[in-house]
Amino acid sequence: MRELELLAPAKNLEYGIAAIDHGADAVYIGAPRFGARAAAGNSIGDIAELCSYAHRFSAKVYATVNTIVYDDELQDACQLLSNLASAGVDAILVQDMGVAQLSRRLPPELQLPLHASTQTDNRTAEKVEWLRSQGFSRVVLARELSVDEIASIHRRVPQTELEVFVHGALCVGYSGLCYASHHCFGRSANRGECAQFCRMKFSLKDADGRVIEQQRHLLSLKDLCQYDHLEELAEAGATSFKIEGRLKDLAYVKNVTAAYSQQLNLLVRKHPDKYCRASRGEVTLTFQPDLRKTFNRGYTTYFLHGRQPDIASFDTPKAMGEYVGYVKEIRGNSFNVAGTATFANGDGLCFVNQHRELEGFRVNRADKNRIFPLKMPPSLLPGTRLYRNNDYQFERLLAKPSAQRKIKTTISLRPTETGFVVTLDGVVTNFTAAHQLAQTPQHDNLRRQLARLGGTPYECTEVSIPEDFPYFIPSAQLAAMRRTAVANAIASHPMHRRRPATPPVATLAPPPYPLPYLYNMANREAIRFYHDRGVATAHAFETGRYPSPLIMQCRHCLRYSLGYCPKHGGRQPEWREPLCLQLADGRRFRLEFDCRHCQMNIYAGLAPTPADK
């Protein structure tokens, strides 16, 4: 039977606990330093507390140490790895092979399992197989892969855990190989400081300077949503289903985690002999999860079933939310909406205006389907499609405690020659105590006292006591026995024990890259690692100088999105290539359409140079 893991983001301790409460089997959280979201770091103390809470439910905590590290940071990185192991972390996500080397030099009890971050560019079976040989027990696959490609990787490397993104924001470039932010703004995505170059406006021009698209968000993708495709992904070999969003708000974490947890439960119930959840505990919610009501730019399944149109959001990189209808009639300072949605005072609505700009407003008063905005948008016209990007009532509901997670268990009490034995969650705890005969029947009081499991991960379904149990146990003693039994049960559950790190099995050459800086060698440990595997020394993009560099590789293709890809049934382009993207400040970026690999490459500058080749 295969365990299926729902992996949720934890911006901090509070968010991590909420994710566990709402059904996550594991959470990933930023360490104090070296995480791919520099704004989402956490103290070792908070991470230790989150581990303690998660392990109650046999849930796991993974720490992100997935940036590239510079030479003067290696000592701090080594100490951080040791601290994370001591805090109880179950694994670390790593990009930098130098960091992986540091981990292996720690004492065996501090060597954490290694998960290859999506930042290591994991899009082929060859790469996943190589990572396995280097001691990585799990690989986070590129978001761009189809279900068939995932299945092919699983067939070739069946012993490697495959983690796939199922929900949240999409990077348009292959992760780990995007240097646009550093090139343009000095903020490296490989250092957790992405400036979101891909969410900016660009004009698309041909070689003659003709404008094909004027100032649109041509690289901004919709958000990923594989809610209806978890069974396909599980069948393909995925074991961990990852939700993006360590910078999202708490309502997002609660709603999205709960929605996917319910969906995984349905899958397990459908195939009880094939799958099970990776953690324990039943979740009770105070709300009905609804993915339409949480931050989204519109949803796409991306390349799950191959290329498809409409994966991008050219008009806006902002959240649009759920479609609620269209403007039927405008009258004075109000309008009515044609649709079935209900509205509340305080809702946030938005629309795309005639200039293809997203415009939003707040609902001051809602009278059924008649809306009175706080300020009437002058560009709102009859027929305009409306979206709700803030559901006031739903947000209020999620602002309160909204979930409880409990492990259902039985408790038994039996006498022994030297005292009593309590069995809780299958864990036996013996107590030495004097036997004191009861003057009146005690069964009801014993059951009531032992069943008081509030504030613990457990919910008592039955208390088993022999009918002929003749003893009196004081309430204070019973409470102490119950607390000890609970503590022993939490500590003794075998799923709490961390898996050992996977040792490397071979020193193999990594899959080749066409450009040396794509290996992201930023420190002496990484350089030595690759040198030992036959790769020539090369500076990372952040530490070297490369003229007219390749700064992004994308599976998203503007030729295809605009209907000009003959390979996929589009018409022949009417422009003269090379095309370029141009920012509002005049900076331009040359496009190269690599049809052999079905890929669009983005270069800094216009003219190719030998360094591009």
Buried (B, 14 or more C-beta within 10 A) or exposed (E): EEBBBBBBBBBBBEBBBBBBBBBBBBBBBBBBBBBBBBEBBBBBEBBBBBBEBBBBBBBBBBBBBBBBBBBEBBEEBBEBBBBBBEBBBBBBBBBBBBBBBBBBEBEEEBBBBBBBBBBBBBBBBBBBBBBBBBBBBBBBBBBBBBBEBBBBBBEBBEEBBBBBBBBBBBBBBBBBBBBBBBBBEEBBBBBBBBBBBBBBBBBBBBEEEEEBBEBBBBBBBBBBBBBEBBBBBBBBBBBBBBBBBBEBBBBBBBBBBBBBBBBBBEBBEEBEEEBBBBBBBEBEBEBEBEBBBBBBBBBBBBBBEEBEEEBBBBBBBBBBBBBBBBBBEBEEEBBBBBBEBEBBBBBBBBBBBEEEEBBBBBBBBBEEBBBBBEEBBEEBEEEBBBBBBBBBBBBEBBEEEBBBBBBEBBBBBEBEEEBBBBBBBEBBBEBEBEBEEBEEEBBEBBBEBBBEBEEBBBBBEEBEBEEEBEBBBEEEBBEEBBEBBBBBBBEBBEEBEBEEBBEBEEEEEBBEBEBBBBBBBBBEBBBBBBEEBEBEEBBBBBBEEBEBBBBBBBBBBBBBBBEBBEEBEBEEBEBEEBBBBBBEEEBBBBBBBEEEEBBBBBBBBEEEEEEBE
